């Protein structure tokens, strides 16, 4: 993978992609570069206004880009179903589960789930499952889920998936949600293999990329000094969103990406060109991934057609 850049993205003409959270940061860069490669890209965004603005920005930067936006609120399963039901393209070559929230104060989604687990994992679990019949019928399709190097902060607690017991710790809840992303990818890849499907499920992480993800939590809590400190850290330590999106773009488009691969920056999981990334061994535990899958089906009501255990 050494030295891989956005210029190495294979031609994407004729392919259809969905990128969640594509109005800013990593998602915007991912959508823009897929469009630059010729893909038809659907920007799935919670805010219709910001989604429309992102479409305009991509169109200005990439003349002739085929881009559109559609509303998707991953914190509301009714919105997830509405997005899937209204998806009008006859194929789906690439689903990039990029959107996420980080280290927020305790909140719940429209369906009553702790927000980080609800948005980062359950919303994407439901979206992928509802779109799966279309993905499965598209030759060469991939599903890429964006996790984080901070999955190391915490394992999932199968007895407390919603972080409802004891004192809520926002960073632990974040780590659990990012571990869930990797367990989801592992179990999805395992079930795809068992079904004889050629769909590739992989995961990626950006290392430390400077985006608005880091400032959302302090802003929600009204902690202006913490927000300013994070902004300084982003400028000094973080790599650009362009660099941070490369692992996702590699997992999504590079030839030969194997199922359950985890791609991240090459230098200490922090920055640099894409490389196969270290991950905690617990994120490849068949028993835990299977139990999380069963719980996710129960909580969302979404069952993957053709991918029974």
C-alpha positions, -999 to 999 in steps of 0.1 A, spaced: 0 0 0 30 23 3 26 57 -11 -10 51 -21 -30 84 -28 -63 95 -41 -47 96 -76 -45 58 -74 -82 53 -71 -93 30 -100 -119 43 -124 -154 43 -108 -176 52 -138 -208 32 -137 -206 26 -100 -230 39 -74 -219 48 -39 -236 59 -7 -215 78 19 -230 86 52 -221 119 69 -208 132 36 -214 169 42 -181 176 60 -148 162 70 -138 127 60 -172 119 45 -170 149 22 -135 141 10 -145 104 5 -176 114 -16 -157 140 -36 -129 116 -45 -153 88 -55 -171 113 -77 -138 125 -91 -132 88 -101 -166 88 -120 -189 72 -94 -225 84 -89 -224 94 -52 -253 98 -29 -244 120 1 -265 107 30 -267 136 55 -288 144 85 -292 180 74 -308 185 40 -293 220 38 -258 209 46 -261 180 22 -272 203 -6 -243 227 2 -219 197 0 -233 187 -34 -227 222 -47 -191 223 -33 -183 190 -50 -199 201 -83 -177 232 -81 -145 213 -74 -152 183 -98 -169 195 -130 -193 169 -143 -195 151 -110 -226 130 -105 -237 137 -70 -269 140 -51 -279 143 -15 -306 125 5 -317 129 41 -305 103 66 -306 106 104 -288 76 118 -302 84 152 -338 77 140 -346 43 126 -377 56 109 -354 79 89 -330 50 81 -360 30 67 -372 60 48 -338 65 32 -336 28 22 -371 27 9 -366 58 -13 -333 47 -27 -340 46 -64 -308 34 -80 -309 -1 -94 -275 -10 -80 -253 -2 -50 -216 -9 -55 -203 8 -24 -217 17 10 -194 38 32 -206 38 68 -187 70 77 -209 92 98 -203 92 135 -203 112 168 -176 112 194 -175 117 232 -208 134 235 -225 140 269 -252 115 276 -281 117 251 -305 92 235 -316 87 200 -352 90 187 -355 53 195 -341 56 231 -306 43 225 -275 59 239 -265 83 211 -229 71 204 -239 34 202 -272 43 185 -257 64 157 -222 49 153 -233 12 153 -271 6 153 -279 32 127 -253 18 103 -263 -18 112 -299 -11 102 -289 9 71 -266 -18 58 -292 -45 64 -320 -26 47 -298 -19 16 -282 -54 17 -304 -71 -10 -294 -44 -35 -257 -46 -24 -257 -84 -27 -271 -82 -62 -244 -58 -74 -212 -75 -87 -180 -64 -69 -199 -45 -41 -182 -35 -9 -193 -23 25 -167 -1 44 -174 9 80 -153 36 96 -140 27 131 -113 44 151 -79 36 167 -97 46 199 -117 13 198 -89 3 222 -105 24 249 -133 -1 256 -148 -35 247 -185 -37 243 -205 -47 273 -231 -72 262 -251 -67 294 -250 -29 290 -249 -20 253 -266 13 260 -242 24 288 -271 27 312 -255 10 342 -233 30 366 -217 63 357 -218 73 321 -183 78 307 -184 94 273 -150 81 261 -158 46 272 -191 48 253 -172 60 223 -147 32 225 -175 7 228 -192 20 197 -160 18 177 -154 -17 189 -189 -25 178 -180 -12 143 -152 -37 141 -172 -66 155 -200 -58 130 -175 -59 101 -160 -92 114 -194 -108 117 -207 -94 84 -175 -108 66 -180 -141 83 -216 -144 73 -209 -133 37 -182 -160 34 -206 -186 48 -232 -176 23 -207 -178 -6 -212 -140 -13 -185 -121 -30 -194 -88 -13 -164 -75 7 -169 -61 42 -139 -41 54 -132 -14 79 -110 17 81 -99 44 104 -84 79 98 -58 80 126 -59 115 140 -75 136 114 -85 172 120 -122 175 116 -152 189 134 -158 155 151 -135 163 180 -151 197 188 -187 186 189 -187 172 224 -171 202 241 -194 225 221 -225 206 233 -213 208 269 -206 246 265 -170 241 274 -154 268 253 -119 264 267 -119 226 260 -132 233 225 -103 258 219 -78 233 232 -91 206 209 -89 230 180 -52 237 188 -45 200 191 -61 194 157 -39 221 141 -7 208 157 -12 170 157 -39 161 133 -35 153 96 -58 168 71 -92 154 62 -78 146 28 -51 124 43 -75 110 69 -100 98 42 -73 78 24 -77 46 44 -114 46 37 -109 53 0 -83 25 -1 -107 0 16 -134 11 -8 -116 10 -41 -82 -6 -41 -79 -40 -58 -75 -71 -36 -89 -58 -4 -97 -89 17 -128 -93 38 -125 -81 74 -94 -60 66 -88 -29 88 -70 -1 70 -55 29 87 -25 53 85 9 36 82 28 55 109 18 44 144 -19 43 134 -16 81 135 -8 95 101 6 86 67 -4 65 37 -29 36 41 -17 3 55 -32 -27 72 -38 -16 108 -34 -33 141 -67 -40 159 -76 -54 193 -79 -92 192 -113 -90 208 -127 -74 176 -123 -108 158 -141 -128 185 -167 -149 167 -188 -154 198 -189 -117 208 -196 -106 172 -224 -131 169 -240 -120 202 -237 -83 191 -253 -91 158 -282 -109 175 -287 -80 199 -285 -55 170 -312 -74 151 -334 -74 181 -329 -37 189 -334 -24 153 -358 -50 140 -336 -54 109 -327 -89 97 -303 -94 68 -318 -114 40 -297 -144 31 -272 -140 59 -286 -162 87 -262 -175 113 
